[in-house]
Amino acid sequence: MSYDAFLALLVYAFVTSITPGPNNFMLLASGVNFGFVRTIPHMLGIGFGFLSLLLGVGFGLGALLSTFPILHGGLKIAGGAYLLYLAWRIGMSRSLGNSSDSKARPMTFLEAAAFQWVNPKAWVMAVTAMAVYTSPESPFLSVLLISGAFALVNLPSVSSWAGFGMALRGFLAEPARLKWFNIAMGVLLAATLWPMLK
């Protein structure tokens, strides 16, 4: 991969990682409701899960799903249902979580990692990156470079959303504001399904 192609890949990885989508809306809501530190496992889970998805797509999973569309359809249904469940949970949250609150909790590392495998935006990002930036001359190295580029920009990108949420905690400490913020985040998260339904 040329230097120019790698720079273009880094820009693609950054733009797709930092723009709104299911992960970033959930991190914003988690930053507001639980703070930055309690959201760290969620952020790390996104990075790990997306890296594993990239490697899976790069090393043949994307071709398998193209060959067997029923698997792809099942993945879309499962992903959509889980995303709606998460949107409902966020939309119904009514208090800022704290460490002594046993009911409310941020997403765990494993939950966030597993979510990448049913996240519609993550699949689009992974398949597009592999289709555009993989070199036929060195496919193995290309897959590793693409995965490395995303690993490099992913954590800083998603951290900014959780950090912004943390910055809003004081403003949203008023229950009425928090209620409407969480409802808006739940609706926005559910709305990310729209491209998948087309």
KADA-V127973 format. One record per residue. N is the residue number from 0. NEAR is the number of other ideal C-beta (glycine too) atoms within 12 Angstrom. D_LAST is the distance of its C-alpha to the last C-alpha in Angstrom with 1 decimal. Layout:
{{N;NEAR;D_LAST} {N;NEAR;D_LAST}}
This chain:
{{0;27;33.4} {1;14;35.0} {2;10;35.7} {3;11;33.5} {4;21;30.5} {5;21;31.2} {6;17;31.3} {7;20;27.9} {8;35;26.5} {9;28;28.1} {10;19;26.6} {11;27;23.1} {12;37;23.8} {13;24;25.3} {14;19;22.5} {15;33;19.7} {16;39;22.1} {17;26;23.2} {18;21;20.2} {19;25;18.6} {20;36;16.5} {21;46;17.1} {22;47;20.4} {23;36;21.8} {24;37;21.1} {25;47;22.9} {26;48;25.7} {27;40;26.3} {28;45;26.6} {29;48;28.7} {30;37;30.9} {31;41;31.6} {32;42;32.2} {33;34;34.0} {34;30;35.2} {35;28;34.7} {36;19;37.0} {37;29;35.5} {38;39;32.0} {39;27;33.3} {40;26;32.5} {41;43;28.9} {42;41;28.8} {43;28;30.6} {44;33;28.4} {45;46;25.3} {46;34;27.2} {47;30;28.5} {48;36;25.3} {49;44;23.3} {50;35;26.3} {51;27;26.3} {52;42;22.6} {53;41;23.3} {54;29;26.4} {55;26;24.7} {56;35;21.9} {57;33;24.7} {58;22;27.1} {59;17;25.0} {60;25;22.4} {61;29;19.5} {62;19;21.2} {63;16;21.7} {64;23;18.0} {65;16;17.4} {66;12;20.3} {67;14;19.3} {68;12;15.6} {69;13;16.7} {70;17;17.7} {71;24;14.4} {72;14;12.7} {73;16;15.6} {74;28;15.3} {75;26;11.8} {76;19;13.2} {77;22;16.4} {78;31;14.9} {79;27;12.9} {80;19;16.1} {81;28;18.3} {82;37;16.5} {83;26;16.8} {84;24;20.4} {85;38;21.1} {86;29;19.8} {87;19;22.1} {88;29;25.0} {89;38;24.7} {90;28;24.4} {91;21;27.4} {92;34;29.6} {93;24;32.6} {94;21;35.1} {95;33;35.6} {96;30;36.0} {97;18;39.3} {98;13;40.9} {99;10;42.7} {100;17;39.7} {101;8;39.1} {102;13;36.1} {103;26;33.8} {104;21;33.1} {105;38;30.8} {106;39;28.5} {107;23;30.6} {108;22;30.6} {109;18;29.5} {110;28;26.7} {111;36;25.3} {112;27;25.7} {113;25;24.1} {114;36;21.1} {115;43;20.2} {116;33;19.5} {117;32;16.7} {118;39;15.5} {119;37;12.0} {120;34;13.5} {121;41;16.6} {122;35;15.0} {123;28;13.3} {124;41;16.8} {125;40;18.8} {126;27;17.3} {127;24;17.3} {128;42;20.8} {129;35;22.1} {130;22;20.8} {131;21;22.2} {132;38;25.3} {133;31;26.7} {134;22;29.8} {135;11;30.7} {136;10;34.3} {137;16;34.1} {138;20;30.9} {139;18;32.5} {140;18;33.7} {141;29;30.4} {142;32;28.5} {143;23;31.2} {144;32;31.2} {145;43;27.4} {146;34;27.7} {147;24;30.8} {148;34;29.3} {149;44;26.6} {150;28;29.3} {151;20;31.4} {152;30;29.0} {153;40;26.9} {154;29;29.7} {155;20;30.9} {156;33;27.4} {157;47;26.4} {158;30;30.0} {159;27;29.8} {160;36;27.2} {161;40;29.5} {162;26;32.5} {163;26;31.0} {164;39;30.5} {165;30;34.1} {166;17;35.3} {167;28;33.8} {168;30;35.6} {169;14;38.7} {170;17;36.9} {171;30;34.8} {172;18;37.8} {173;16;38.2} {174;14;36.5} {175;13;34.9} {176;19;33.2} {177;30;32.1} {178;23;30.6} {179;19;28.5} {180;31;27.5} {181;37;26.4} {182;23;24.5} {183;24;22.7} {184;38;22.0} {185;31;20.6} {186;22;18.3} {187;26;17.2} {188;39;16.7} {189;29;14.5} {190;23;12.5} {191;31;11.7} {192;29;9.3} {193;17;6.9} {194;18;5.5} {195;28;5.6} {196;15;3.8} {197;8;0.0}}
